Amino acid sequence: MRGIMAFAAAGLVLAACAPGGPKPTTAATYRWVYSTGGIAGRRITPQEQHLNVVYSFVSDSTLFIVKNGTVDTTRYHVTKATTAEGRDLIHYRRAVNVLPPFDTLQYYKKVGRDTLLLSDRCADCYTHTFVRASYY
């Protein structure tokens, strides 16, 4: 399954390149591993939701979201922190219905080289943990 997802995402990145135009490169690809939050403090995993979710961020501000083989292409940008909390925000639009319902304006934080946290902007919402996909 990982090979299929890798092949699909790589193909999408290549297909996004216009002939003769600049060739965007993949800045980072992350796989969703779990989310925590909600009023009950739940932990949700892709296995229990029967989901495989991959986010591929491309250097030209394109974001590919692949959910169980269904692909959504959108644009993203990161706003550097201007609040006292000091957390950056990532903005993107999403058409694919991903569970849990990821917000499209989230706090964005990299932890080390291989972990990405996307946190919804409310008290009882979720923090979604992604790890860098090693198969790309």
Secondary structure, 3 states (H helix, E strand, C coil): CHHHHHHHHHHHHHHCCCCCCCCCCEEEEEEEEEEEECCCCEEECHHHHCCCEEEEEECCCEEEEEECCEEEEEEEEEECCCCCCCCEEEEECCCCCCCCCCCCEEEEEEECCCEEEEECCCCCCEEEEEEECCCC
